[in-house]
Amino acid sequence: MPRSRALVVVLAAAGALALAACTPGALDGDAPSETPTQAPAPSDAPEDPDPSAFEPAPSEAPVVGPVEGDLDLACSEVLTPQQVYDFNPEMLATASPAGGLPDAFSAIVERGGVVCAWQHATSGDVLLVGVQPADEDAPDDADAGGLTTASERSDDWAVLVGSRYFEGADDQARSMAAQVIANLG
């Protein structure tokens, strides 16, 4: 046998031995003799589960009260969650708006009304809605803390809305005030 051919055979045998050594337990006789099996399912698992049995029942939305005031109104009556979402999807109801209540909104509380607040999740900007009985003096937006405001009246209610998001969009502010009046009936 030529010398180069013998060298090839020796190298091939050494390579095969090296590859076999890469398998755990292949050379020491500890190789697993059985294929692992999956553990049996717990006995309390249903054999044919009904997926509808696991669907959660819809829950009622939490009642969000006003930031201040004693008038018996929930903020979800003043503006529905969908209306707030349509205004800005990142607005969340809050009991303590950033910066507190501007004087115009505090005056609504003093006249027997309520103020509801929503705050932007990242910027901290607020949407304030004040509602008071219409027989009281009309809401005054003279000092609304730099918020752009709009007011609306019905026979029963006087409403003041304010937000920095209304800046340059007075029609949007008036539209929201009208939505509040419509919600309260």
DAJOHU-V363966 format. One record per helix or strand of 2 or more residues. SS is the DSSP state (alpha for helix, beta for strand). FROM is the first residue (numbers start at 1). LEN is the number of residues. If there is no record, write none. Layout:
BEGIN
ss = {SS;SS}
from = {FROM;FROM}
len = {LEN;LEN}
END
This chain:
BEGIN
ss = {alpha;alpha;beta;alpha;alpha;beta;alpha;beta;beta;beta;beta;alpha;alpha}
from = {3;51;68;75;81;91;103;114;126;148;157;164;170}
len = {19;4;2;4;7;3;8;7;8;6;7;3;15}
END
